[in-house]
């Protein structure tokens, strides 16, 4: 979900100049909240929070009416309700989101095969080769918006530009339900007045570092010597900002995007300090990660954990394995060793396990496979799970140890992408 609340919206008039463009960024408007309204029209125009009112649920999305009161994604629902006490809390329905996402992505692919999904509700499209069939990029953006609305009942915002970075910034400025075209010759004029915080990939810490040096707009970045940028954000960061601030972005729309990691997290209803419980939870999460790896034909070369404590401080630790794996026991053993290296006894609010540095599974390529027996066993568990459900078979150490309300995934995978 974007941070914007719809204020400062800019849209292009019909027939606006789109010279030199060819990249579209399409972003559904408050997707989860919009689906709730689609399924229950009585919610239209009301402040909505997608999450659970119980326990420690976080906001998965919010309607624009709620965002105007400061409600944001990843915020605890309890805090969101303090900001907007009259908001209606709606439970998420991820299967429904995936269903509608598939229909939206199918519309995109009717205009061009060059579609790069970024998440369940947004994608880049390269339409430079679709002119003869569908018209200019601006015309395609307008037609695409109409077709998405006709097919799904949902609105989207579209940015049209010469590069991915500018197209994404344009779609944000067009929200909600708008189309903004930035012709190539106007790229610099569009970029320079905008805050550094509007740049794709500039997070709060980087923005604070820049603003601390008086660099508040993209125009300020352009006027800042390169060596100063390097001192503020590092050489790689300085190079990236120097190029993007000038509208230079060589990245192509990538239809073969490969995920870099697979992970699962758990937020507990109460803070947990019991090391035995936490160790079992790490193993359970590791089994889920391994199951996704096996299902998609990947192995992880690195195991990482994420630990958020009761005071909201968060630590991450990772370890590269001697051999990549898709076996839950090995991932779990590594995760527990990483957790054991942290300070003991601190109450834990959230645990997460990730498999990183993914590569194609290569079973049988080595002379000796230490994981062969475990893999065979876990494969049998996969079969049982697919036939009888997720709770039909589980490790003895996990019986009676289900933690609490599950955390809500903020970026489920687009349903047509077979990779993890």
ABEGO torsion letter per residue (X at the ends): XBABAGBGBBBBBBGBBABGBGBBBBBBBGAAAAAAAAABAAABGBBBBBEBABEABBBABBBAAAAAAGBBBGBBAAAAAAABAABBBBBBBAAAAAAAAAAAAAAAAAABABBBBABAABBBBBAAAAAAAAEBAAAAAAAAAAAAAAAAGBBBBBBBBABAAAAAAAAAAAOBGBBBBBBAAAAAAAAAABBAAABBGBBAAAAAAAAAAGBABAAAAAABBAAAAAAAAEAAAAAAAAAAAAGBBABBBBAABBBABBBBBBBBABBBABAAAAAAAAAAAAAAAAAAAAAAGBBBABBBBBBBBAAGBBBBBBBBBABBBABAAAAAAAAAAAAAABBBGBBBABBBBBBBGBBBBABGABABBAAAAAAAAAAAAAAAAAAAEAAABBBAAABGABABBBBBBABBBBAABABX
